[in-house]
Amino acid sequence: MIFPEIGHFALILAMMFSIALGVVPFIGYYTRNGVLLNSAKPLTYISALLIWSSLIILAVAFATDDFSLLYVSQHSNSLLPVWFKISAVWGGHEGSLLLWIAILSAWSAAVARKSHTLPHATGPVVLAVLGIVASGFLAFILFTSSPFVRLLPDQPVDGADLNPLLQDIGLIVHPPMLYMGYVGFSVAFAFAIAALVTGNLNASWARWARPWTNTSWAFLTLGITLGSWWAYYELGWGGWWFWDPVENASLMPWLAGTALVHSLAVTEKRGVFKSWTVLLAIFTFSLSLLGTFLVRSGVLTSVHAFASDPTRGVFILALLVIIIGSSLLLYALRASQVKSSVSFGFSGRESWLLINNILLTILTLTVLLGTLYPLVFDAFNLGKISVGAPYFNTVFGPIALLLVVFMGIAPLSKWHKTKGKWLLHVSMVPAILSVVLSALVFTFHEFDLYLWLSFAIALWLVLMVIRDWFDKVLKTRVNILTRARKLPRQYYGMLLAHLGVAVTLIGIIFVSMNSSEVAVRMGPGDKVDLGAYTFEFEQTRHIEGPNYIADTAFINVYKGDRKIAQMRPQKRMYQASQQVMTEAALNPGFTRDLYISLGEKLDQDTWSVRIYIKSFVRWLWLGGLLMMTGGLLAAWDKRYRRKIGE
């Protein structure tokens, strides 16, 4: 079959068209040649078609067990279920990078499709910037990371298998959603660079960039949420966030992107923060590129890390330096044109959003320092150090709580200037209620000042969101439902996103203060009491899966005298790789999860068993889904479907 060669050739052609896309529209812009400017859209479409053709060819190679390809033989196996064969396309370095560039081409094509709403010269320049980014990553694939390398004539009969940790539905959906967010910020970056190049730094570029940025932020939120959920049930440790360096690599652009979303809103509505917004767009995409470098350079050891070839690390580091360095140089040259001339009062909404931006930036830099400091320390042969959860929890937590406080104030404040007495008036009742309600909750639990304060702040944010909605629907004599329907989608998106933050924070608090666990030795007939539940080990059975064999424990769960579930944790041995993995058993609920992980076999009938009761753990991911929904709802506001100038 020559399909792999066709896929490789398609990537070569895609790189040629992407280089043309990165050069020709710029020539057209500076020479005022409309033909060259108009070439941007067809070049974008052709490049996207070639890249996606290459990705589909690679997927077909996985589905048909074409082990003549080195990449397929390293990450698949004939016994692997077909849906895992397809998802194995992005289960390793080369394929995940091809998915990255394919998603970039899809974003570029979407921008091209909607570019008719932009001023004539702006759209082609935006596409040209995206073409430059695509050219760099296509060069990275072709010169260091091609997934189409052949093993002929010595191809293996069977493959080495996909990493068992990745043989899960989470792998099918988590990386594409995460990449949609990562790569989507390239659009905001391209708009910022285009604004600097064309000098079109008024509110128009912010208005057009907002829906793309909100959509990217929503996808990144969903990707992080899915990754947290996957880590919780797949790793067998009962955790939802481990401050893993690669987890941090996705958190940093999310934090910076959150600041960018708010800053774009202020730039569009009030014409301020222009300089800061452009810098944030560059900073956010730079962090996305940094995350790509961390995962694929081999500098990290992580369940997420893909590459260990130093050549790849040097290549992508050089690409990172070129893109970020040239962007900052252009920003420095154009800085005098980016200044805002509009003023605002100390108590106006602009000030509250500026404080939020500052806090989000501090949080981002806090995570960046904790992630990179050990790497820099090691690079200069100063020894190996570890920066873990104690640092992040101690530094990150208090700043995040302060941010939540300002999140409650900003939406109720007015643009330019807000009377302090009025803000105090609208905040007082929610503050009193949140303190009283949190005090009632903690009467049933050992008092912890930090957790109590966190819970009170989360409740306060919920009450402030409700107060803001009621203020808006009751301020006129129009029917409440009529008024509620007339509020813009962007407003409801903000409410949902802020509620999502509060719900996630409440989940974190209850998981921290009201969860319990026990590690025990259990065999047939043994019982363990934990909380309100009794766990009875019934038996174990030997089970054969499609590409693994497993010992499955059958554990009955009772609440009082009533049996409520039978949970079946597994210890799996994957036949191709001979790797042993734990498959946790879950009994989910709205207010608690029962979680059982099967450890080592101690003797003929006895196993090490770890049992968890996780309170409100699903609220963590419910909050993430609310935030994602809010981001998409804001992006779909009908204002963004009109042409600029309408």
C-alpha positions, 0 to 999 in steps of 0.5 A, spaced: 500 500 500 502 506 498 497 510 502 502 512 507 507 515 502 501 519 499 500 521 507 507 524 507 507 527 500 500 531 502 504 534 509 510 536 504 505 539 499 501 542 506 508 545 508 509 549 501 502 551 501 502 554 508 509 557 507 505 561 501 500 563 506 505 566 511 508 570 505 504 572 499 498 575 503 503 580 507 506 581 500 499 583 498 498 587 504 504 592 503 504 592 495 496 593 496 495 588 491 488 585 492 489 579 488 495 577 493 491 578 499 485 574 496 489 568 495 489 567 503 483 563 503 484 558 497 491 557 500 488 556 507 483 551 504 488 547 500 493 546 506 487 544 511 485 539 506 492 536 505 493 536 512 486 532 514 487 527 508 494 525 511 491 525 518 485 520 515 490 516 512 494 515 518 488 513 522 486 508 516 493 505 517 491 504 524 485 501 523 487 496 518 493 494 522 499 496 517 505 495 522 509 496 516 509 503 519 514 504 525 509 509 529 503 504 528 507 498 530 509 502 536 502 504 539 497 499 536 496 492 536 492 487 532 488 485 539 486 492 540 479 494 540 478 498 533 476 504 537 482 504 541 486 503 534 483 510 532 484 514 538 492 511 538 493 515 532 494 521 537 497 516 543 504 518 541 508 523 539 508 523 532 500 522 531 499 527 537 503 533 533 499 531 527 492 532 530 495 538 533 496 541 526 490 538 523 486 542 529 490 548 527 488 548 520 481 547 522 481 553 526 484 557 520 479 554 515 474 556 520 477 563 520 477 564 513 470 562 512 468 567 517 473 573 514 468 576 510 466 580 516 472 583 517 475 589 513 478 587 507 486 587 509 485 584 516 482 577 514 488 575 510 493 578 515 490 574 520 490 567 516 498 569 514 500 569 521 496 562 522 500 560 516 507 562 519 505 558 525 502 552 521 509 552 517 513 551 523 509 545 526 509 542 519 517 543 519 517 540 526 513 534 523 517 533 517 524 533 519 523 530 526 517 527 527 514 524 521 508 518 523 509 515 516 516 512 517 516 505 514 519 499 517 520 495 510 522 489 509 522 487 516 515 489 519 513 486 525 507 481 525 504 484 531 504 491 534 507 493 541 501 495 543 498 502 546 500 504 553 494 501 557 493 507 561 491 510 554 486 505 553 480 508 555 475 513 553 478 518 556 484 518 551 478 518 545 476 525 547 481 528 552 486 530 547 482 533 541 478 537 546 485 540 549 488 541 543 482 545 540 483 550 546 491 550 546 490 551 538 484 555 538 488 561 542 492 561 536 486 565 533 487 570 538 494 571 537 493 572 530 488 577 531 493 581 535 499 580 531 494 583 525 492 589 529 499 591 530 501 590 523 495 593 520 494 599 526 487 597 526 487 597 534 480 600 535 475 596 539 473 592 532 479 587 532 477 586 540 470 584 538 471 580 532 477 576 536 472 575 542 468 569 540 474 565 537 477 566 544 471 564 548 470 558 544 477 556 545 477 557 552 471 553 553 474 547 549 480 548 553 476 548 560 472 542 557 479 538 555 482 540 562 475 537 566 476 531 562 483 530 563 481 531 571 476 526 570 480 521 567 486 521 572 481 520 577 478 514 575 484 511 571 490 512 575 487 508 581 489 513 586 482 517 587 485 523 585 483 529 581 489 533 580 496 532 582 500 538 580 503 534 575 508 539 570 504 537 564 497 538 568 500 545 569 502 546 562 494 546 560 492 550 566 497 556 565 494 558 558 487 557 561 489 562 567 492 567 562 486 565 557 481 567 562 484 574 563 484 575 556 477 573 555 475 579 560 480 584 557 477 583 550 471 585 553 473 591 556 477 593 550 471 592 546 466 596 550 470 601 553 476 602 548 481 601 554 487 595 556 488 595 548 496 594 550 495 589 555 490 585 551 495 585 545 500 582 550 495 577 553 494 574 547 501 573 545 502 571 552 496 566 552 499 563 545 506 563 548 504 558 554 500 554 549 507 553 545 510 552 552 506 546 554 507 543 547 515 544 548 514 541 555 510 535 553 514 533 547 521 535 548 523 530 553 525 535 559 519 532 563 517 525 566 510 524 566 504 520 564 503 525 559 510 526 556 511 523 549 518 524 547 525 523 549 529 525 543 533 532 544 533 534 537 525 535 537 526 539 544 531 543 540 527 544 534 521 546 538 525 550 543 527 554 537 520 555 534 518 557 540 523 563 541 522 565 534 515 566 534 515 569 541 521 573 540 518 576 533 511 577 536 514 581 542 519 585 538 513 587 533 509 589 540 515 593 542 516 597 535 508 598 535 507 600 543 506 607 542 500 606 537 497 601 542 496 606 548 489 607 550 486 614 551 480 613 555 480 614 562 476 610 568 474 611 575 478 607 581 471 604 582 468 603 575 468 596 572 474 597 569 478 597 575 475 591 578 476 587 571 483 590 571 484 587 578 482 580 576 487 580 570 492 582 575 490 576 580 490 571 574 496 573 571 500 572 578 496 565 579 499 564 572 506 566 574 506 562 580 504 556 576 509 557 571 515 558 577 513 552 580 513 548 574 520 551 570 524 552 577 526 545 578 527 544 570 532 550 570 535 548 577 537 541 573 539 544 567 544 548 570 547 542 574 545 545 581 541 538 583 534 536 583 529 539 586 521 537 587 516 542 587 509 539 589 502 540 592 505 543 598 507 549 594 502 550 589 496 549 595 499 554 599 501 559 594 495 558 589 489 557 594 489 564 597 490 568 591 485 564 587 480 565 593 481 573 593 480 572 585 473 569 587 471 575 591 473 580 586 469 576 581 463 577 585 463 584 585 465 586 578 459 584 574 455 588 579 459 594 578 458 600 573 462 602 567 467 608 569 465 609 576 461 606 581 458 609 588 462 605 593 456 605 598 451 602 593 456 596 592 457 595 599 449 595 599 448 590 594 454 586 597 452 586 604 446 581 604 449 576 600 455 576 605 451 575 611 447 570 608 454 566 606 457 567 613 451 564 616 450 558 611 457 556 612 457 557 619 451 552 619 455 547 615 461 547 619 457 546 625 456 538 623 464 538 621 470 540 625 472 547 624 477 549 619 478 557 618 481 556 611 475 551 609 470 555 612 472 562 609 473 558 602 466 555 603 463 562 605 466 566 599 464 560 594 457 561 597 457 569 596 459 568 589 453 564 588 449 569 591 452 575 588 450 572 581 443 571 583 443 578 586 445 580 579 440 577 575 434 579 579 437 586 579 437 586 571 430 582 570 426 587 576 429 593 574 424 595 569 416 594 569 417 589 563 414 582 565 420 578 568 420 572 563 420 577 557 426 581 560 430 575 562 429 572 555 432 579 552 438 579 556 444 577 551 447 570 551 453 573 553 451 575 559 448 568 561 455 565 559 458 570 564 453 567 569 454 560 568 462 561 568 462 564 574 457 559 577 461 554 575 467 557 578 463 557 585 461 549 584 468 547 582 470 551 589 465 547 593 467 541 590 474 542 592 472 544 599 468 538 600 473 533 597 478 536 602 474 536 608 469 530 608 472 524 604 475 518 607 479 512 605 482 506 608 487 501 605 486 494 608 487 486 607 481 483 604 479 476 602 472 472 601 467 474 607 471 479 609 467 486 611 470 493 612 466 499 615 467 506 612 463 512 613 455 509 613 457 504 608 459 496 609 464 493 604 464 485 603 469 482 599 465 476 596 470 473 591 475 474 585 474 471 578 479 470 572 476 474 566 479 475 559 478 481 555 479 483 548 487 484 549 488 483 557 486 478 562 484 480 569 482 478 576 476 481 578 474 482 585 466 482 587 465 487 593 458 488 595 456 495 598 451 495 604 448 502 607 445 499 613 442 492 612 440 494 604 445 492 599 446 498 594 451 496 589 456 491 587 463 494 585 468 490 581 475 493 581 480 489 576 487 488 576 489 487 569 495 484 565 495 486 558 498 481 553 502 484 548 506 489 553 505 485 559 504 491 563 499 490 569 494 496 571 489 497 576 482 498 573 478 502 579 471 501 580 466 507 581 459 507 584 457 515 583 452 519 586 451 527 586 453 528 593 459 522 594 462 517 590 464 510 592 471 508 589 475 502 590 482 500 587 485 493 587 492 493 589 497 487 590 495 480 591 498 478 598 496 470 598 492 465 594 485 469 596 487 475 599 488 482 596 490 489 598 484 493 597 484 501 598 477 504 599 475 511 598 468 515 599 469 522 596 464 527 598 461 532 592 467 530 587 463 530 581 461 537 583 468 539 580 467 536 573 460 539 574 463 546 575 467 545 569 462 543 564 458 549 567 464 554 565 465 550 558 457 551 557 458 559 559 464 560 554 460 557 548 454 561 550 458 567 550 461 566 543 454 564 540 452 571 542 448 574 536 452 580 536 458 577 533 454 574 527 454 581 524 459 585 520 464 590 523 461 596 522 453 594 522 
